[in-house]
Amino acid sequence: DGGSGGGLWRGAGERAGAGSSCNNSSAFSSGCSSGYPIGVAASLAMDKVQLIKSLLCAALYPQIIVGEAAAPKPSGKGGGVKFCVLEEGSTQPVAVAIHPASVNARETKLSSKYLVFAEKVKTTQIYVRDTTPVSPYALILFGGALASTGTRITARRASKRDRLADRRANVDDDLVTLSIDKWIQFRVPRRVEGLLIELRERLDELLRKKIANPELELSRAGQGLLSAVSQLIESAA
């Protein structure tokens, strides 16, 4: 079991996003102020949308909310989604809602239960604005402190035939828990756990080298690593 410290990528994400301005979901229809013509900017953005969201995650973390399906209403209809946020200095998440003026407040289906946000306000309740769904991979690679809790969760629904096939293939079908800042948790196959932690540690180490040597060209020093990260992030599309 291992872990990786958080916070390193926040400054990098902020610097990476400093030269452009995108307004969440509507950014790709209106274009981004990045120096490109609107149509070209939109095309480039759509081609790398998951990477852009990951940079937002790096820049905005720990400003993140987590959604869970709410209990059904007495009428039998779905209860929608309830969000929570972990406020600074707190150990327990509190209820939060997407501000009614936000684009995502009108969405009936979001691409992820995890959303980063740019602003939090409190009126009759706590609201967040300028939200963007991000994938679990973005949080694992660019979020807070990543660690394995060491908790093993045996897959329950595998058939006897599948379990025997796994044994013959020497595949461990156990699930373990990865946590971010001891709050957000993911269940992953044990065979994947070590790979994700190692990938995160190598990313953090690459950034430490860049901080120590600002002249270092990341595209060369971490070519293979960054290519693997890019493919993993884009696979979440």
Secondary structure, 3 states (H helix, E strand, C coil): CCEECCCHHHHHHHHHCCCCCCCHHHHHHHCCCCCCCHHHHHHHHHHCHHHHHHHHHHHHCCCEEEEEECCCCCCCCCCCEEEEECCCCCCCCEEEEECCCCHHHHCCCCCCCEEEEEEEEECCCEEEEEEEECCHHHHHHHCCCEEEEEEEEECCCCCHHHHHHHHHCCCCCEEEEEEECCCEEEEEEHHHHHHHHHHHHHHHHHHHHHHHCCCCCHHHHCHHHHHHHHHHHHCCC
